[in-house]
Structure formats: structure tokens, C-alpha cells
């Protein structure tokens, strides 16, 4: 066993114990012997990331990515750190090089929104909705349409186009009514959520009253949490409502916990193998 292999073996022990300061020390020893070590760079970056030392971790991840450009996990984590450091342009540019997945597309939309490019997001929803409209309206396709309408409504709201957003929430409810009896999984949760949406629309004739009632948790908490934790369509963004809900309900601990849990499930997973 080489000297580096021995250090790697020790590093794995510290990783399993979450001893990230020791991991960093081990990785520094590896990098002293081999400055371009995949393992040394990868897990030095991980040790810094796990301690939220993003400013120090980013250059390590950047060096790792330059040497190993096909490492998708490194790209994903680097995008996340760029976003945390409010380096949105770099985050978006890098995210566009990642193999397309629903999670990466969702992150790109959130980044564009933070960069003030919400109209660009809305145009993309228009394109996708047009595509959905011209094909056979199966149950799965209507589910897809509901998700697109719902998410577009959220971005219209965030863009200050409240009247258009309000109209799309109406249409979302109408589309759900068409398929509610055909939902096979989590029907109770979806029916409760869209029923709550419908109730808010019926009770509030004014747009501002609807949004105030709809986005406030309170008696709607169960419906919201059920919706956040379950996907109507495989293509949807599970965090699309999160920023608005956190803004409207800043002291709701259960919301923070739910959002954190959902967000965590979309983060990178580091294997020791």
C-alpha cells in the first residue's frame, strides 16, 4: 500500500465520523505528495463545504473541476456554493453545463429569478404550455399542464403581474377538476391542496385578498405541506413556492423544516467508494 493510499484509508475513517477538520488535514498531506490528486482535492473541498466555508471551498472545487471536468457532483456543489455566495451569473453558466435533470432546470429558474430574468422564465413556460396543448390530453399530460400553469402563475406573481397570476390559478383549479378522480397516488393530499386553492379563489374576489389568504399558512398548513412533499408530475419543481411562503410566513418553524428537508433531498451525495 502506497503512502497516499494509507492516508486515504485514514481519511475515510474521519469522513465516516464527520471529523471534517481532520479530513482537511489528511487531504493537505495527500496534496503535498500529489497536488492534482482527485481524492485530495475532492474531499478537501467536501471538508470545507460541510463546515460552510464556501469562500475557501470554491477555489478547491474550481481546481478539481479544471482537472476533472466530467465530475458532475463537483459541478452541482459548485453551483450551489456560487448561489450561496450570490455569484448568480457564474452559478447559472455552470449549471447550464450539467447534464439536464429536473432538479438542475429548477435551480436554473431560481437563479434566473434572482438575476431579474423572470420574464425569460415566463416565456419558457409559454413555450412548454404550447407544446402540451397540441398533444392528446391524457391524464398525465393534464397533470403536466397543471404543473406548468401553477409554476407560471408563481413566476407571474413574483414579476408583479398579479392579475395574470390570479387568472392562471383559476385555470389550474379548472384543470385539476378534470382529473381529480383519476389521481392514483396521494389523491387526498392533492385534493386538499387544490380544494384549498379553489376555496381561496371563491372567497376572495380581489387579487390581493386571494394572495394574502392563499400564501398564509395557518389553517392551510396541512394542505401546503402535503403539496410540498408530493409531486403531481415528475417534471415539477418541488421548491417553486418556497421563497414566497418563507417571505409570507417568516416565523413558521415547520415550514422551514419542510423546505430544508425537501431542499436537502436535492443536494449532492458524496460516496466514499
Secondary structure by P-SEA (a helix, b strand, c coil): ccaaaaaaaaaaaaaaacaaaaaaaaaaaaaaaccccaaaaaaaaaaaaaacaaaaaaaaaaaaaaaccccaaaaaaaaaaaaaacaaaaaaaaaaaccccaaaaaaaaaaaaaacaaaaaaaaaaaaaaaaaaccccaaaaaaaaaaaaaaaaaaaaacaaaaaaaaaaaaaaaaaacccccccaaaaaaaaaaaaaaaaaacccaaaaaaaaaccccaaaaaaaaaacccccccccccaaaaaaaaccccaaaaaaaaaaaaaacbbbbcc
